[in-house]
Amino acid sequence: MRLALLSLVTIASCGRGGFDALVDARAEQTDSPLAFTQESFASSPPMEVYDLLQLTPTSSIAVADQGLWRSPGDGTWTLDPFTPITLYGTIPLGNGEAYVVGNVDGANQPICARVTPTTAANEDTALDRALNDGWASSPTDIYIAGYNAYISHSTGDGTWTTQTSLQTDRFLSMWGSGPTDIYAVGDTGSIFHSTGNGVWTQQMSGSTEQLIEVTGDGPTNIYAVGYNGTILHSTGDGTWTTEDSGVTDRLLGVGAIDGVYYAVGRGPYVLRSNGDGVWTQYPIDVPLFQLDAVVADTRGGMWLSGEPGVILHSP
């Protein structure tokens, strides 16, 4: 059963336009909460939901400290038997399938599983540390990244080739605009870029803060977020500029949805920008320790997930 969250304003219409209209109407009312619906778990909820993804209109997945959760799109989530593992990232393949990555609980044994709407099967990566995230331009061009700054690549045949291992830093997130434009970010402000040739070149971020997530909506508009309210922006020329987030919390997730940019982190709020370098904070009226992910769905809405184990949907 879906539980409606309290809000000072009612959304009059569904879809992305309804949400944006609500946000725009509150440009001068940052003390008002956004309206989301809290989705439910069929069993005890996880402690933290790190990421989620819509595979098809009737099949969505979420990754958490308890493993893999599934939903048919009705607002309820069921734990997949593919446990006990901790999963951190989802990698859409664009064909109704995805990879999920993480590690076996209590062991430095990475998990890299290919997931369909009904199955999940782990693949041997030959790595020895946890995996955090990845990115794919297609089902035949897939990257995964994690501890020891591992980056491995697969053509989708179940075999993986390691491209880099720095042995010190962690890569925490990956994103690309296409097969020849790929980014990986992580500890101490690390940002690496590849043209898809297996070579990774470091870019100077101008920050030593841990970067948690990177995303964009094209080769000339890329954002990375991290500790101490860090938001970095690049036009794809290899240089990064700091933008003022207005917060000092850890920012853990960033999303680009219909030309609008959202960031979330240690608190019940969403930061929103039109891409002009100005970020505005909008509270969410639900008790939260932190939000880890902000993700679009194919219905024109938005999901948020975080800790304590929670999945919110708007509209």
C-alpha positions as CSV (number, residue, x, y, z in Angstrom):
1,M,0.0,0.0,0.0
2,R,1.3,3.4,-0.9
3,L,1.5,6.0,1.9
4,A,0.9,9.6,1.0
5,L,3.4,12.0,2.5
6,L,2.3,15.2,4.1
7,S,2.7,18.3,1.9
8,L,1.7,21.9,2.1
9,V,0.9,22.0,-1.6
10,T,-1.1,19.5,-3.7
11,I,0.3,18.6,-7.2
12,A,-2.5,19.3,-9.6
13,S,-1.1,17.3,-12.6
14,C,1.0,14.2,-13.1
15,G,4.2,13.9,-15.0
16,R,7.5,15.8,-15.0
17,G,5.7,19.1,-15.8
18,G,3.6,18.8,-12.6
19,F,6.7,18.3,-10.5
20,D,8.6,21.2,-12.1
21,A,5.6,23.5,-11.8
22,L,5.5,22.7,-8.1
23,V,9.2,23.4,-7.7
24,D,9.0,26.6,-9.8
25,A,6.1,27.9,-7.7
26,R,8.2,27.5,-4.6
27,A,11.2,29.5,-5.8
28,E,10.6,31.9,-2.9
29,Q,9.3,29.2,-0.4
30,T,12.2,27.0,0.4
31,D,10.7,26.1,3.7
32,S,7.9,24.1,2.0
33,P,8.3,20.4,1.5
34,L,8.0,18.6,-1.8
35,A,5.3,16.0,-2.3
36,F,6.4,12.4,-2.7
37,T,4.7,9.1,-2.3
38,Q,6.4,6.5,-0.1
39,E,6.6,3.1,-1.6
40,S,6.4,-0.1,0.5
41,F,8.4,-3.2,1.1
42,A,6.9,-6.7,1.2
43,S,9.2,-7.7,4.0
44,S,11.5,-5.9,6.5
45,P,12.9,-2.9,4.6
46,P,16.7,-2.6,4.0
47,M,18.6,-0.1,6.1
48,E,19.7,1.8,3.0
49,V,18.6,1.8,-0.6
50,Y,21.6,3.0,-2.7
51,D,20.2,3.1,-6.2
52,L,17.3,2.1,-8.4
53,L,16.4,1.6,-12.0
54,Q,13.4,1.0,-14.2
55,L,14.1,-1.9,-16.6
56,T,10.7,-1.9,-18.3
57,P,7.4,-0.1,-17.6
58,T,6.4,-3.1,-15.4
59,S,9.8,-4.1,-13.9
60,S,12.0,-2.0,-11.7
61,I,15.0,-2.9,-9.5
62,A,16.6,-1.3,-6.4
63,V,19.9,-2.1,-4.8
64,A,20.5,-2.0,-1.1
65,D,22.4,-3.3,1.9
66,Q,20.2,-6.4,1.8
67,G,20.6,-7.1,-1.9
68,L,18.3,-6.8,-4.9
69,W,14.7,-5.7,-4.7
70,R,12.1,-5.8,-7.4
71,S,8.8,-3.9,-8.2
72,P,6.2,-4.4,-10.9
73,G,5.6,-0.6,-10.9
74,D,2.7,-0.6,-8.3
75,G,4.7,1.0,-5.5
76,T,5.5,-2.3,-3.7
77,W,9.0,-3.9,-3.5
78,T,9.9,-7.6,-2.9
79,L,13.4,-8.9,-2.0
80,D,14.9,-11.1,-4.7
81,P,16.4,-14.4,-3.5
82,F,19.8,-13.2,-4.9
83,T,21.2,-12.6,-1.4
84,P,23.0,-12.2,1.1
85,I,24.9,-9.4,-0.7
86,T,25.3,-5.6,-0.5
87,L,24.7,-3.9,-3.8
88,Y,25.7,-0.3,-4.5
89,G,25.1,0.4,-8.2
90,T,22.9,-0.2,-11.2
91,I,24.1,-0.2,-14.8
92,P,21.3,0.0,-17.4
93,L,22.0,-1.8,-20.7
94,G,19.2,-0.2,-22.7
95,N,17.5,-3.5,-23.6
96,G,15.4,-4.1,-20.5
97,E,18.4,-5.6,-18.7
98,A,21.1,-4.2,-16.4
99,Y,24.1,-5.1,-14.3
100,V,24.1,-4.6,-10.5
101,V,27.4,-4.4,-8.6
102,G,28.5,-4.7,-5.0
103,N,30.1,-7.3,-2.8
104,V,29.3,-10.5,-0.8
105,D,28.6,-9.5,2.8
106,G,31.6,-9.8,5.1
107,A,34.0,-10.7,2.3
108,N,36.1,-8.9,-0.3
109,Q,34.3,-10.8,-3.0
110,P,32.8,-8.6,-5.7
111,I,29.3,-9.1,-7.2
112,C,28.7,-8.3,-10.8
113,A,25.4,-9.7,-11.8
114,R,23.4,-9.4,-15.0
115,V,19.8,-8.8,-14.2
116,T,16.6,-9.3,-16.3
117,P,13.0,-8.7,-15.2
118,T,13.0,-12.2,-13.7
119,T,16.6,-13.4,-13.3
120,A,20.0,-12.4,-11.7
121,A,23.2,-14.2,-12.5
122,N,26.7,-13.3,-11.2
123,E,29.7,-13.1,-13.5
124,D,33.4,-13.7,-12.6
125,T,35.3,-10.4,-12.9
126,A,38.6,-11.8,-11.5
127,L,38.7,-8.8,-9.2
128,D,39.2,-9.1,-5.4
129,R,37.5,-6.0,-4.0
130,A,34.0,-4.5,-3.9
131,L,32.5,-2.9,-6.9
132,N,30.6,0.4,-6.6
133,D,29.2,1.4,-9.9
134,G,29.6,1.2,-13.7
135,W,28.2,2.4,-17.0
136,A,27.3,1.0,-20.4
137,S,26.8,2.6,-23.8
138,S,25.1,-0.6,-25.0
139,P,24.7,-4.3,-24.1
140,T,28.1,-4.9,-25.8
141,D,30.1,-2.0,-24.2
142,I,30.0,-2.3,-20.3
143,Y,32.3,-0.9,-17.6
144,I,32.4,-1.6,-13.9
145,A,34.5,0.2,-11.2
146,G,35.3,-0.1,-7.5
147,Y,37.9,-0.3,-4.9
148,N,41.6,-0.1,-5.7
149,A,40.4,2.1,-8.5
150,Y,39.6,-0.9,-10.6
151,I,37.9,-0.4,-14.0
152,S,37.0,-3.4,-16.0
153,H,35.3,-3.8,-19.4
154,S,33.1,-6.4,-21.0
155,T,31.6,-6.8,-24.4
156,G,28.6,-8.5,-22.8
157,D,29.9,-12.1,-23.2
158,G,30.4,-12.6,-19.5
159,T,34.2,-12.0,-19.5
160,W,35.8,-9.0,-18.0
161,T,39.2,-7.3,-18.8
162,T,40.8,-4.9,-16.2
163,Q,41.8,-1.6,-17.8
164,T,43.2,0.2,-14.7
165,S,44.1,-0.4,-11.1
166,L,45.6,2.4,-9.1
167,Q,45.7,0.3,-5.9
168,T,45.0,3.3,-3.7
169,D,41.9,5.2,-4.6
170,R,38.3,4.0,-5.0
171,F,36.2,4.8,-8.0
172,L,32.6,5.4,-6.7
173,S,30.7,6.3,-9.9
174,M,30.8,6.2,-13.6
175,W,29.0,7.9,-16.4
176,G,29.4,8.5,-20.1
177,S,27.7,10.5,-22.9
178,G,28.7,7.8,-25.4
179,P,31.2,5.0,-26.1
180,T,34.1,7.5,-26.7
181,D,33.3,9.8,-23.7
182,I,33.4,8.1,-20.3
183,Y,34.1,9.4,-16.7
184,A,35.0,7.8,-13.4
185,V,35.1,9.7,-10.1
186,G,36.1,8.8,-6.5
187,D,38.3,9.5,-3.6
188,T,40.3,12.7,-3.1
189,G,38.6,14.5,-5.9
190,S,39.7,12.0,-8.5
191,I,38.2,12.3,-12.0
192,F,39.4,10.1,-14.9
193,H,38.3,10.2,-18.5
194,S,38.6,7.7,-21.4
195,T,37.8,7.9,-25.1
196,G,36.9,4.2,-25.0
197,N,40.3,3.0,-26.0
198,G,41.1,1.4,-22.6
199,V,43.3,4.3,-21.5
200,W,42.2,6.5,-18.6
201,T,43.6,10.0,-18.1
202,Q,43.2,12.0,-15.0
203,Q,41.6,15.4,-15.1
204,M,42.2,18.1,-12.5
205,S,39.0,18.6,-10.5
206,G,40.4,21.4,-8.3
207,S,39.0,19.5,-5.3
208,T,40.3,17.0,-2.8
209,E,36.8,16.0,-1.6
210,Q,35.5,12.5,-2.1
211,L,33.3,12.5,-5.2
212,I,30.4,10.2,-4.9
213,E,28.5,10.4,-8.2
214,V,28.9,11.8,-11.7
215,T,26.3,12.3,-14.4
216,G,25.3,14.5,-17.3
217,D,22.9,15.0,-20.1
218,G,25.5,15.2,-22.9
219,P,29.2,15.6,-23.7
220,T,29.2,19.3,-22.8
221,N,27.3,19.2,-19.5
222,I,28.7,17.0,-16.7
223,Y,28.2,17.2,-13.0
224,A,30.0,15.5,-10.1
225,V,29.0,15.7,-6.4
226,G,30.6,14.7,-3.1
227,Y,31.6,15.6,0.4
228,N,31.1,19.0,2.0
229,G,28.4,20.0,-0.4
230,T,30.8,19.7,-3.4
231,I,29.3,20.2,-6.8
232,L,31.6,20.3,-9.8
233,H,30.6,21.1,-13.4
234,S,32.4,20.6,-16.7
235,T,31.6,21.5,-20.3
236,G,33.6,18.4,-21.4
237,D,36.9,20.3,-22.1
238,G,38.7,18.6,-19.2
239,T,38.3,21.4,-16.8
240,W,36.0,21.5,-13.8
241,T,34.4,24.5,-12.0
242,T,33.0,24.5,-8.5
243,E,29.4,25.6,-8.0
244,D,27.9,26.8,-4.7
245,S,25.5,24.1,-3.4
246,G,24.5,26.2,-0.4
247,V,25.0,23.2,1.9
248,T,28.0,21.6,3.7
249,D,26.5,18.1,3.9
250,R,27.7,15.1,1.9
251,L,26.1,15.1,-1.5
252,L,25.6,11.5,-2.6
253,G,23.5,11.6,-5.7
254,V,23.0,13.7,-8.8
255,G,20.5,13.4,-11.6
256,A,19.8,15.1,-14.9
257,I,16.1,15.0,-15.8
258,D,14.6,16.9,-18.7
259,G,17.2,19.6,-18.7
260,V,16.9,20.1,-14.9
261,Y,19.6,19.0,-12.5
262,Y,19.0,17.5,-9.0
263,A,21.3,16.7,-6.1
264,V,20.6,14.8,-2.9
265,G,22.6,13.9,0.2
266,R,22.7,14.0,4.0
267,G,19.3,15.4,4.7
268,P,15.6,15.5,3.7
269,Y,15.9,17.9,0.8
270,V,16.5,18.1,-2.9
271,L,18.8,20.6,-4.6
272,R,17.6,21.8,-8.0
273,S,19.4,23.8,-10.7
274,N,18.4,25.0,-14.2
275,G,22.0,24.6,-15.3
276,D,22.9,28.2,-14.5
277,G,25.2,27.4,-11.6
278,V,22.5,28.3,-9.0
279,W,21.2,25.6,-6.7
280,T,18.1,26.0,-4.6
281,Q,17.2,23.7,-1.7
282,Y,13.7,22.2,-1.4
283,P,12.8,20.3,1.8
284,I,11.0,16.9,1.8
285,D,8.5,16.3,4.5
286,V,9.6,12.8,5.6
287,P,12.1,11.8,8.3
288,L,15.3,10.9,6.5
289,F,19.0,10.5,7.5
290,Q,20.1,10.8,3.9
291,L,19.2,10.4,0.3
292,D,21.5,8.4,-2.0
293,A,19.9,8.5,-5.4
294,V,17.7,10.7,-7.6
295,V,16.5,8.8,-10.7
296,A,14.0,9.5,-13.5
297,D,11.4,7.0,-14.5
298,T,9.7,6.5,-17.9
299,R,6.4,7.8,-16.7
300,G,7.9,11.3,-16.4
301,G,8.4,11.1,-12.6
302,M,11.2,10.9,-10.2
303,W,12.4,8.4,-7.6
304,L,14.5,9.1,-4.5
305,S,16.0,6.5,-2.3
306,G,18.1,6.5,0.9
307,E,18.5,5.8,4.6
308,P,16.6,4.6,6.6
309,G,15.5,2.2,3.8
310,V,13.1,4.3,1.8
311,I,11.9,4.7,-1.7
312,L,10.0,7.9,-2.6
313,H,8.2,8.6,-5.9
314,S,6.9,11.8,-7.4
315,P,4.3,12.4,-8.7
